[in-house]
Amino acid sequence: MKKIILALAIIGLAFTSYSKNPIKRNKMNTTLQLTQEWDKTFPKSNKVDHKKVTFKNRYGIELAADMYTPKGANGKLPAIAVSGPFGAVKEQSSGLYAQHMAERGFLTIAFDPSFTGESGGEPRRMASPDINTEDFLAAVDFLSVQKNVDPERIGIIGICGFGGMAINAAALDPRIKATVASTMYDMSKVNVEGYFKSEDSKEKRMEKRKAIAAQRTQDYKNGTYQRAGGVIDPLPDDAPFFVKDYYDYYKTKRGYHKRSGNSTDGWNVIGCQSFMNQPLLAWAHEIENPVLLIHGEKAHSRYFSEYAFEKMTGVHVEGESKTVGNKELMILPGAVHTDLYDDVNNRIPYDKLEQFFKTNLK
């Protein structure tokens, strides 16, 4: 008991010392190379104002974002930060969501996560459950101090793999008053288990650990990081449907972008290593604020949202919409995974998103 009391006293002393000697954050000019022309995969709206902004996360990595503001807006606005899918850039799905929500009265930002797109961070094309969750929290930091944002009315949207990061961020940060995860992936679950638990054994996980370890040694010898490749191209005739689904978005005019890893050469082979023993949704059951999960009925990934819903509510569902308290799972009949990436099939339920955020950011 004496040791515990002493440890607590030391921790308390550390916090007291910190509060008396705060470290000043320098507001430095951006060092990022930001494209100024409109290079999105979707047309520019005449209902919103657009500009590039930057901000830093707590690791000092500078993030690039597009800010969308409703034209003629006055006063302090509710705000939403958007990111995803995993391996995409803000010129793709996240920017589309952000622009649509700005048309509906929200100040929004769509940001590139650390190590990707126009954001900073070296080496490129790495991923981290911690740092990429922190990217959302840093976006909330940034929005909280904008003169035209109400800091008490901030929400987030995570798409695909950044849906899991968004839920993790909501579990960490009560400043996030409402969270949407659209067509989500749990990147920890898929790395640990494989799709549909196809690699869910000690032996399979050890094979992956050994392969990644060997690749780390090779990368260090070479002084470069081996890329895993983006969506496979050319597409094999016998490719699974979900691979064809990704190809139809990332490798065609519909969603191709030169800065997107999924459209080009992908993540580093070792880029997702840390997801294998850092479960993203460990504390999802303690999220007090509202969460909306949106998924397509026919999506290969639907089980990730169902798993997240069960983690938050204790209720198991398969293939149906369900609401428990302020947690909601919305299943869209007939929709596949990438139907929620863009407006090609008019599946993204923007009216529902607007209603959810206006109800919970007030």
C-alpha positions in Angstrom: 0.0 0.0 0.0 2.9 2.4 0.8 4.3 1.8 -2.6 1.0 2.6 -4.3 0.6 5.8 -2.3 4.2 6.8 -3.2 3.6 6.1 -6.9 0.4 8.2 -6.8 2.3 11.0 -5.0 5.0 11.0 -7.7 2.4 11.1 -10.5 0.6 13.9 -8.7 3.9 15.8 -8.4 4.6 15.4 -12.1 1.2 16.8 -13.0 1.6 19.7 -10.6 5.0 20.5 -12.1 3.6 20.4 -15.6 0.7 22.7 -14.8 3.1 25.3 -13.4 5.5 25.1 -16.3 3.5 24.7 -19.4 5.3 24.1 -22.7 4.4 26.7 -25.3 3.2 25.4 -28.6 4.7 27.3 -31.4 2.5 28.2 -34.3 4.8 27.6 -37.2 4.1 28.2 -40.9 3.3 25.0 -42.8 6.1 23.2 -44.5 3.7 21.0 -46.5 3.3 21.1 -50.2 -0.4 21.7 -50.7 -2.1 21.5 -54.1 -4.2 24.6 -54.6 -6.2 23.6 -57.7 -9.3 21.5 -57.3 -8.2 17.9 -57.8 -11.0 16.0 -56.1 -12.8 12.9 -57.5 -16.1 14.8 -57.1 -17.3 18.2 -58.5 -17.0 21.4 -56.5 -20.1 22.7 -54.9 -21.2 26.3 -55.3 -23.0 26.2 -52.0 -19.9 26.1 -49.8 -16.6 28.0 -49.5 -13.4 25.8 -49.6 -9.8 26.4 -48.4 -6.8 24.3 -47.4 -5.8 24.3 -43.7 -3.2 22.6 -41.6 -2.8 21.6 -38.0 -0.5 19.4 -35.9 -1.2 16.3 -33.8 0.4 15.7 -30.4 3.3 13.9 -32.1 4.1 17.0 -34.0 3.0 15.6 -37.3 1.4 18.3 -39.5 -1.9 17.3 -41.1 -3.4 18.7 -44.3 -7.1 19.2 -44.6 -9.8 20.7 -46.8 -12.2 23.0 -44.9 -15.7 23.4 -46.2 -17.9 26.2 -44.9 -21.6 26.9 -45.8 -21.7 30.1 -48.0 -23.1 33.0 -46.0 -22.9 31.3 -42.7 -22.9 33.5 -39.6 -22.1 32.9 -36.0 -20.6 29.8 -34.4 -21.3 26.6 -36.4 -21.5 22.9 -35.4 -18.4 21.2 -36.9 -17.5 17.8 -38.2 -14.1 16.2 -38.9 -14.0 13.5 -41.6 -11.4 10.9 -42.6 -11.1 7.6 -44.5 -11.2 5.2 -46.1 -8.1 3.4 -45.0 -5.5 4.0 -47.8 -7.6 6.8 -49.4 -7.0 10.6 -49.4 -9.2 13.6 -48.6 -9.8 14.2 -52.3 -11.9 11.0 -52.4 -14.7 9.9 -50.1 -13.9 12.0 -47.0 -14.0 15.2 -49.0 -17.2 14.2 -50.6 -18.9 13.6 -47.2 -17.4 16.8 -45.8 -18.7 18.9 -48.7 -22.2 17.4 -48.5 -22.4 18.1 -44.8 -21.2 21.7 -45.3 -24.0 22.1 -47.8 -26.3 21.2 -44.9 -25.0 23.8 -42.4 -21.9 22.3 -40.8 -18.4 23.6 -40.9 -16.4 20.5 -41.9 -12.8 19.4 -42.5 -11.7 16.3 -44.5 -8.1 15.5 -43.5 -5.3 13.2 -44.7 -4.1 11.0 -41.9 -0.5 11.0 -40.8 2.0 9.6 -43.3 -0.5 9.8 -46.2 -1.6 12.2 -48.9 -0.6 15.8 -48.3 -0.1 15.3 -44.6 3.3 15.0 -43.0 5.0 12.1 -41.3 7.9 9.9 -42.2 8.3 7.3 -43.4 5.4 7.5 -45.8 2.5 5.0 -46.0 2.7 3.8 -42.3 -0.4 3.2 -40.2 -0.9 3.2 -36.4 -3.9 2.6 -34.3 -2.6 5.2 -31.8 -1.4 7.9 -34.2 -4.3 7.6 -36.6 -6.8 7.8 -33.7 -4.8 10.8 -32.5 -5.3 12.4 -35.9 -9.0 12.6 -35.1 -8.3 14.2 -31.7 -6.0 16.7 -33.3 -8.8 17.6 -35.7 -11.0 18.3 -32.7 -8.3 20.4 -31.2 -8.1 22.5 -34.4 -11.9 22.9 -34.8 -12.3 23.8 -31.1 -10.4 27.0 -31.5 -11.9 28.3 -34.8 -13.7 31.5 -34.3 -16.7 30.3 -36.3 -17.0 26.9 -34.5 -19.0 26.1 -31.4 -16.5 23.9 -29.5 -19.4 22.2 -27.7 -20.8 21.0 -31.0 -18.1 18.9 -32.7 -18.7 15.5 -34.3 -16.6 13.1 -36.5 -17.2 10.8 -39.4 -14.9 7.8 -40.1 -15.2 5.9 -43.3 -14.1 2.3 -43.8 -10.9 1.6 -41.8 -11.1 5.1 -40.2 -14.6 4.1 -38.9 -12.8 2.0 -36.3 -10.4 4.8 -35.6 -13.3 7.2 -35.1 -15.0 4.9 -32.6 -11.7 4.6 -30.7 -11.4 8.4 -30.8 -14.9 8.7 -29.4 -14.0 6.3 -26.6 -11.0 8.5 -25.7 -12.4 12.0 -26.1 -15.7 13.2 -24.7 -15.4 16.5 -26.7 -16.6 14.4 -29.6 -20.3 14.8 -29.1 -21.5 12.5 -32.0 -19.7 9.9 -34.1 -20.6 8.2 -37.4 -18.7 5.2 -38.7 -19.7 4.5 -42.4 -19.0 1.1 -44.0 -16.4 0.6 -41.3 -13.5 -1.8 -40.9 -12.0 -2.7 -37.5 -8.4 -2.8 -38.7 -7.2 -4.6 -35.5 -9.8 -7.4 -36.0 -9.0 -7.9 -39.7 -5.2 -8.0 -39.1 -5.5 -10.4 -36.1 -8.1 -12.7 -37.5 -8.1 -12.2 -41.3 -11.4 -11.9 -43.1 -14.2 -13.9 -41.5 -11.7 -15.4 -39.0 -9.9 -17.2 -41.8 -6.6 -16.7 -40.0 -7.8 -16.8 -36.5 -5.3 -19.1 -34.9 -2.1 -18.9 -33.0 -0.3 -20.6 -35.8 -1.6 -18.2 -38.5 -0.8 -15.2 -36.4 2.7 -16.5 -35.8 3.2 -16.9 -39.6 2.3 -13.2 -40.0 4.5 -12.1 -37.2 7.5 -14.0 -38.7 6.8 -12.6 -42.2 6.7 -9.0 -40.9 9.8 -9.5 -38.8 11.7 -10.8 -41.8 10.5 -7.9 -43.9 11.6 -5.4 -41.2 15.1 -6.9 -41.4 15.1 -6.7 -45.2 13.8 -3.1 -45.2 16.5 -2.1 -42.7 19.2 -3.6 -44.9 17.9 -2.0 -48.0 17.3 1.4 -46.4 13.8 1.5 -48.0 10.3 0.2 -47.2 8.8 -2.4 -49.5 5.3 -1.4 -50.6 2.5 -4.0 -50.5 0.8 -2.7 -53.6 -2.6 -1.1 -53.8 -5.7 -2.7 -55.2 -4.6 -5.5 -57.5 -4.2 -4.5 -61.2 -4.9 -6.0 -63.7 -7.9 -7.6 -62.0 -7.9 -11.4 -62.1 -11.0 -13.0 -63.5 -11.4 -15.1 -60.4 -11.0 -12.2 -57.9 -13.5 -12.2 -55.0 -16.4 -9.8 -55.4 -15.0 -7.4 -52.7 -11.7 -7.1 -54.6 -13.7 -6.3 -57.8 -15.7 -3.8 -55.7 -12.5 -2.0 -54.6 -11.1 -2.1 -58.1 -14.3 -0.4 -59.5 -13.6 2.5 -57.2 -9.9 2.9 -56.7 -8.6 1.9 -60.1 -11.2 3.6 -62.4 -12.1 7.2 -63.2 -14.8 6.8 -60.5 -12.4 7.1 -57.6 -8.7 7.0 -58.8 -6.4 9.5 -57.2 -2.6 9.7 -57.7 -2.0 10.3 -53.9 -4.1 7.4 -52.8 -2.2 4.3 -51.8 -5.1 2.1 -52.7 -5.1 3.6 -56.2 -1.3 3.2 -56.5 1.3 1.2 -54.7 -0.3 0.7 -51.3 0.9 0.7 -47.7 4.3 -0.4 -46.6 4.4 -4.2 -46.1 5.1 -3.6 -42.4 2.7 -0.6 -42.1 0.0 -2.4 -40.2 2.1 -4.4 -37.8 0.9 -2.6 -34.6 -2.8 -3.4 -35.3 -2.1 -7.1 -34.5 -1.9 -6.5 -30.7 -3.6 -3.2 -30.2 -7.4 -3.7 -30.2 -9.2 -0.6 -31.4 -12.6 -1.2 -29.9 -11.5 -2.3 -26.4 -13.3 0.5 -24.6 -16.1 1.1 -27.1 -18.7 0.0 -24.5 -17.8 3.1 -22.4 -18.7 5.7 -25.1 -21.4 7.8 -23.6 -22.2 10.1 -26.6 -24.3 9.0 -29.6 -22.8 6.7 -32.3 -24.3 5.9 -35.7 -23.0 2.9 -37.6 -24.0 2.8 -41.3 -23.4 -0.3 -43.5 -24.6 -1.9 -46.7 -26.6 -5.2 -46.4 -24.5 -6.8 -49.1 -21.1 -5.5 -48.0 -18.5 -8.1 -47.3 -17.5 -5.9 -44.3 -20.9 -5.6 -42.7 -19.9 -7.9 -39.8 -17.4 -5.2 -38.6 -20.2 -2.8 -37.9 -22.3 -5.5 -36.3 -19.3 -6.4 -34.1 -18.8 -2.7 -33.1 -22.5 -2.4 -32.3 -22.3 -5.5 -30.0 -19.2 -4.1 -28.3 -21.0 -0.9 -27.5 -24.4 -2.3 -26.6 -24.1 -6.0 -25.8 -26.7 -6.8 -28.4 -25.9 -9.1 -31.3 -27.6 -8.4 -34.6 -27.0 -9.7 -38.2 -28.3 -8.0 -41.3 -30.8 -5.7 -39.7 -31.0 -2.2 -38.3 -31.2 -1.7 -34.6 -31.1 1.0 -32.0 -30.1 0.6 -28.3 -30.1 3.8 -26.3 -28.0 6.4 -28.3 -26.2 3.7 -30.4 -27.7 2.9 -33.8 -26.9 0.4 -36.5 -28.3 1.4 -39.9 -28.3 -1.4 -42.5 -28.9 -0.2 -46.1 -30.8 -2.8 -48.2 -28.8 -4.1 -51.2 -25.8 -1.8 -50.7 -22.2 -3.1 -51.0 -19.1 -1.7 -49.4 -18.1 1.0 -51.9 -21.7 2.2 -52.4 -20.9 4.3 -49.3 -17.7 5.7 -50.9 -19.4 8.1 -53.4 -22.7 9.1 -55.0 -22.5 6.9 -58.0 -25.4 4.6 -56.7 -26.9 7.3 -54.5 -26.6 5.1 -51.4 -25.1 7.4 -48.9 -27.9 8.5 -46.5 -27.1 12.2 -46.2 -30.5 13.0 -44.8 -29.9 10.6 -42.0 -26.4 12.0 -41.3 -27.9 15.5 -41.2 -30.6 14.5 -38.8 -28.2 12.6 -36.6 -25.8 15.5 -36.3 -28.4 18.2 -35.9 -30.1 16.2 -33.2 -26.8 15.5 -31.3 -24.8 18.7 -31.9 -27.1 21.2 -30.3 
